[in-house]
Amino acid sequence: MVNQSQPLDDPSQLAAHLAPSLALLRAVAAEGHLTRAAESLGIPQPTVSRTLAKLGEQLGAPVIARQGRGIHLTRAGTLLAEAAEDAMQRLEAGCRAVVEELDPDRGQVTFGFQHTMGSTLVPPLLRGFRDQHPQVRFSLVQGARDAMLARTWAGEIDLCLIAPLPANDPRWSSATIQEEPLVAVLHAHHRLARRRTLRLADLAAEDFIAMRPGYGLRQIFVRLAESAGFEPRLAFESEEVDTVRGLVAAGLGVALLPPATPAPTPDTVEIPLSPPAHRTIGLAWPANRPQPPAVRTFRTFATAKAQNATSRSVPNLRDFD
């Protein structure tokens, strides 16, 4: 046990005893008067006097000295008050962050999504939400599907927008946002380029250009090919959809992708599949893990927006997810 009658010369012990007095030292330094300092903090003036006197005893030197009808900080008191100012500013910033985190209208959402969703789906979703909650801040993270899930599970991301969703996995909760059709992408002079529709099996002998493993489109493509009864022959693998489209445009293979917007890449054609196929895009987050109010509010907004859109137009698509 520390002998309170002896000055504290251990910095860690001194800091532990000083911590409850940080706001008080700051107020005294700002006001230069005990009564006004006490009033600014809403505590009795005698409490201020006793606290500063005790602090001086613990330090082994007074922290204040009388100056006429007021007071001034001693050299020791000034050094501690400067440290208290820095510490209080950091603490107040942390408290402000906590208050905002607990306020659904002022918190922060770390939102992860796949690259293919960044140009079309994400911007209007964020714009609609910010129209209603303008003070909520977003930190955006893009990457492959599996990377987004891993970082969400690790707590680095609050919600991730991915396809396909983690199915039959009790660790995850999810909500469908959109069902996006998939099309065969062929070179404009490919022998099948004039078809109105294609069975995926019609392309079984072709060289395919696909996303790398870990990407959602790769997982969906493999499942579709398996359902069509063939194992695809891969000519190239990429991490960017635009690169896949460019390789198709160069006549290096065919691909299975969402439709390009606003139009197909030059020298390519996009042909719907028969039967139709799509990818289910949705939000995923760890089940049974509490989320801050702002994150829950954004999740509710996104799912409600998706439900409203679905009620207006229900696609007739076959789900391979």
C-alpha positions in Angstrom: 0.0 0.0 0.0 1.2 3.5 -0.9 2.1 5.8 2.0 0.0 8.8 1.3 2.1 11.0 3.6 5.1 10.6 1.3 5.5 12.5 -2.1 4.9 10.2 -5.1 8.0 10.0 -7.2 6.9 7.1 -9.4 5.4 8.6 -12.6 2.8 5.8 -13.1 1.6 6.2 -9.5 1.5 10.0 -9.8 -0.5 9.7 -13.0 -3.0 7.3 -11.4 -3.6 9.8 -8.5 -3.7 12.7 -10.9 -6.3 11.2 -13.3 -9.4 12.1 -11.3 -8.1 15.7 -11.0 -7.5 16.4 -14.7 -10.6 18.4 -15.3 -10.1 20.4 -12.1 -6.5 21.3 -13.0 -7.7 22.4 -16.5 -10.4 24.5 -15.1 -8.2 26.2 -12.5 -5.6 27.0 -15.2 -8.4 28.5 -17.4 -10.2 30.5 -14.7 -7.4 31.5 -12.4 -9.9 31.5 -9.6 -11.1 28.6 -7.4 -14.7 29.6 -7.1 -15.1 30.1 -10.8 -13.3 26.9 -11.5 -15.6 25.1 -9.1 -18.7 26.7 -10.8 -17.6 25.7 -14.2 -17.4 22.1 -13.1 -20.5 22.1 -11.0 -18.7 21.1 -7.8 -18.4 22.9 -4.4 -15.5 25.2 -4.0 -14.2 23.5 -0.8 -13.9 20.3 -2.8 -11.7 22.1 -5.2 -9.5 23.4 -2.4 -9.1 20.0 -0.7 -8.4 18.2 -4.0 -5.6 20.6 -5.0 -4.1 20.6 -1.5 -4.1 16.8 -1.5 -2.5 16.8 -4.9 0.2 19.0 -3.7 0.9 16.6 -0.8 1.1 13.7 -3.1 3.4 15.6 -5.4 5.6 17.0 -2.7 5.1 20.6 -3.9 2.1 23.0 -4.1 0.3 23.2 -7.4 -1.3 26.6 -6.7 -0.3 29.8 -4.9 -2.3 32.8 -3.8 -2.1 36.0 -5.9 -4.2 38.8 -4.4 -7.8 37.7 -4.5 -7.1 35.0 -7.0 -4.6 32.2 -7.5 -2.0 31.1 -10.0 -0.5 27.8 -10.8 3.0 27.1 -9.6 5.6 25.7 -12.0 4.7 22.2 -11.0 1.0 23.0 -11.4 1.5 24.5 -14.8 3.3 21.4 -16.1 0.5 19.2 -14.8 -2.2 21.5 -16.2 -0.6 21.4 -19.7 -0.6 17.6 -19.5 -4.2 17.7 -18.3 -5.2 19.8 -21.2 -3.8 17.4 -23.7 -5.2 14.4 -21.9 -8.7 16.0 -21.6 -8.8 16.9 -25.2 -8.1 13.3 -26.2 -10.6 12.0 -23.6 -13.3 14.4 -24.8 -12.6 13.3 -28.4 -13.1 9.7 -27.3 -16.2 10.5 -25.4 -17.5 12.4 -28.4 -16.9 9.3 -30.6 -18.7 7.1 -28.1 -21.7 9.5 -28.0 -21.8 9.5 -31.8 -21.4 5.7 -31.9 -24.5 5.4 -29.7 -26.5 7.8 -31.8 -28.0 6.3 -34.9 -27.9 9.8 -36.6 -24.3 10.6 -35.8 -22.3 7.3 -35.8 -19.9 5.7 -38.2 -20.4 2.7 -40.4 -17.5 0.7 -41.9 -19.0 -0.7 -45.0 -17.3 -3.4 -47.2 -18.3 -4.4 -50.7 -17.1 -6.2 -53.8 -15.5 -4.1 -56.6 -18.3 -5.0 -59.0 -20.8 -3.2 -56.8 -18.9 0.0 -56.3 -20.0 1.9 -59.4 -23.7 1.0 -59.6 -25.3 -0.4 -56.4 -23.4 1.3 -53.6 -23.5 5.0 -54.6 -27.3 5.3 -54.8 -27.7 3.2 -51.6 -25.4 5.6 -49.7 -27.0 8.7 -51.2 -30.4 7.6 -50.2 -29.3 6.9 -46.7 -27.4 10.1 -46.3 -30.4 12.1 -47.4 -32.1 10.8 -44.3 -29.1 10.6 -42.0 -26.6 13.3 -43.1 -24.4 13.2 -40.1 -23.6 9.4 -40.3 -20.1 8.9 -41.5 -18.9 6.0 -43.7 -15.6 4.3 -44.1 -15.7 2.3 -47.3 -13.7 -0.9 -47.9 -13.5 -2.8 -51.2 -12.2 -6.3 -52.0 -12.9 -9.9 -52.9 -15.9 -11.6 -51.4 -13.9 -13.9 -49.1 -11.7 -11.0 -47.9 -14.8 -9.0 -47.1 -16.3 -11.8 -45.1 -13.0 -12.4 -43.2 -12.6 -8.7 -42.3 -16.2 -8.5 -41.2 -15.8 -11.5 -39.0 -12.6 -10.0 -37.6 -14.5 -6.8 -36.6 -12.7 -4.5 -39.1 -16.0 -4.1 -41.1 -19.5 -3.6 -39.7 -21.4 -4.9 -42.8 -20.4 -6.3 -46.1 -22.2 -6.3 -49.4 -21.4 -9.5 -51.2 -22.6 -12.2 -53.6 -23.3 -15.0 -53.0 -24.4 -14.8 -49.4 -23.1 -17.3 -46.8 -25.8 -20.0 -47.0 -26.6 -22.4 -44.2 -23.9 -21.0 -42.0 -25.2 -20.2 -38.4 -22.3 -17.8 -37.8 -23.8 -15.3 -40.3 -26.9 -13.3 -40.6 -27.8 -11.9 -44.1 -30.4 -10.0 -46.0 -30.9 -9.9 -49.8 -30.6 -6.5 -51.4 -30.8 -7.3 -55.1 -30.8 -10.1 -57.7 -28.6 -9.3 -60.6 -28.8 -11.2 -63.9 -25.7 -12.9 -65.4 -25.0 -13.0 -69.1 -22.5 -14.7 -71.4 -20.0 -12.2 -72.7 -18.5 -13.1 -76.1 -16.4 -11.4 -78.7 -18.5 -9.7 -81.3 -17.3 -12.0 -84.0 -17.7 -15.2 -82.0 -19.6 -18.0 -83.8 -22.4 -17.8 -81.2 -22.5 -14.0 -81.0 -25.8 -13.7 -82.9 -27.8 -16.0 -80.6 -30.7 -14.4 -78.7 -30.1 -16.8 -75.7 -27.5 -19.4 -74.8 -27.4 -22.4 -72.7 -24.3 -22.4 -70.5 -23.6 -25.9 -71.8 -23.3 -24.4 -75.4 -20.0 -22.8 -74.1 -18.6 -26.0 -72.6 -15.8 -26.3 -75.2 -14.8 -22.6 -74.9 -11.8 -21.0 -73.2 -13.2 -19.1 -70.2 -11.9 -15.9 -68.5 -12.9 -15.8 -64.9 -12.3 -14.1 -61.6 -9.7 -15.5 -59.3 -10.7 -17.9 -56.4 -12.0 -16.0 -53.5 -14.2 -13.7 -55.7 -17.9 -14.2 -55.6 -18.3 -14.3 -59.4 -15.8 -17.2 -59.5 -17.8 -19.2 -56.9 -21.1 -18.6 -58.8 -19.5 -19.4 -62.2 -18.1 -22.8 -60.9 -21.5 -23.7 -59.5 -23.3 -22.8 -62.7 -20.9 -24.8 -64.8 -21.2 -27.8 -62.5 -25.0 -27.6 -62.8 -24.6 -27.4 -66.6 -22.6 -30.7 -66.5 -19.1 -29.5 -67.4 -15.8 -28.4 -65.9 -14.7 -25.1 -67.5 -11.4 -24.7 -69.2 -9.8 -21.5 -67.8 -7.6 -19.5 -70.1 -7.1 -16.5 -67.8 -7.9 -15.5 -64.3 -8.2 -11.9 -63.1 -9.0 -9.7 -60.1 -10.9 -7.0 -62.1 -14.1 -7.4 -64.0 -13.0 -4.7 -66.5 -9.9 -6.8 -67.2 -12.1 -9.8 -67.9 -14.2 -7.8 -70.3 -11.0 -6.5 -72.1 -9.7 -10.0 -72.5 -13.0 -11.1 -74.1 -12.9 -8.0 -76.4 -9.4 -9.2 -77.5 -10.9 -12.6 -78.5 -9.1 -14.5 -75.8 -12.1 -16.3 -74.4 -15.6 -16.0 -73.1 -16.9 -15.0 -69.6 -20.0 -15.1 -67.4 -20.6 -11.7 -65.8 -23.3 -9.2 -64.8 -24.4 -6.9 -67.6 -22.0 -4.0 -68.3 -23.3 -0.5 -67.6 -24.3 1.6 -69.5 -23.5 -0.6 -72.5 -21.4 -3.7 -73.4 -17.6 -3.2 -73.8 -16.7 -2.5 -77.5 -16.1 -5.6 -79.5 -18.2 -7.7 -77.1 -21.8 -8.9 -77.0 -23.8 -10.0 -74.0 -26.3 -12.8 -74.4 -28.8 -13.8 -71.7 -28.7 -17.4 -70.5 -31.4 -20.0 -70.8 -32.5 -20.8 -68.2 -31.9 -17.4 -66.7 -29.2 -17.1 -64.0 -28.4 -14.4 -61.5 -26.4 -13.6 -58.5 -28.0 -12.7 -55.2 -26.4 -9.6 -53.7 -26.9 -8.9 -50.0 -25.7 -7.7 -46.7 -23.9 -10.1 -44.4 -22.8 -9.6 -40.7 -21.8 -11.9 -37.9 -24.9 -13.4 -36.1 -25.4 -12.7 -32.4 -22.9 -9.9 -32.4 -24.2 -6.5 -31.2 -24.0 -3.6 -33.6 -23.9 0.1 -32.9 -27.2 2.0 -33.6 -25.9 3.7 -36.8 -25.0 0.3 -38.3 -28.4 -1.1 -37.4 -30.1 1.9 -38.9 -28.2 1.6 -42.2 -28.9 -2.1 -42.3 -32.6 -1.5 -41.8 -32.6 1.2 -44.5 -30.9 -1.0 -47.0 -33.1 -4.0 -46.5 -36.3 -1.9 -46.5 -35.2 -0.2 -49.7 -34.6 -3.6 -51.3 -38.0 -5.0 -50.1 -39.7 -2.0 -51.6 -38.0 -2.5 -54.9 -38.8 -6.2 -55.0 -42.5 -5.5 -54.3 -42.6 -3.3 -57.4 -40.8 -5.8 -59.7 -40.2 -9.5 -58.9 -37.7 -11.0 -61.3 -38.3 -14.4 -62.8 -34.8 -15.7 -62.3 -33.3 -19.0 -61.3 -31.3 -18.8 -58.1 -28.0 -20.6 -58.1 -26.7 -19.1 -54.9 
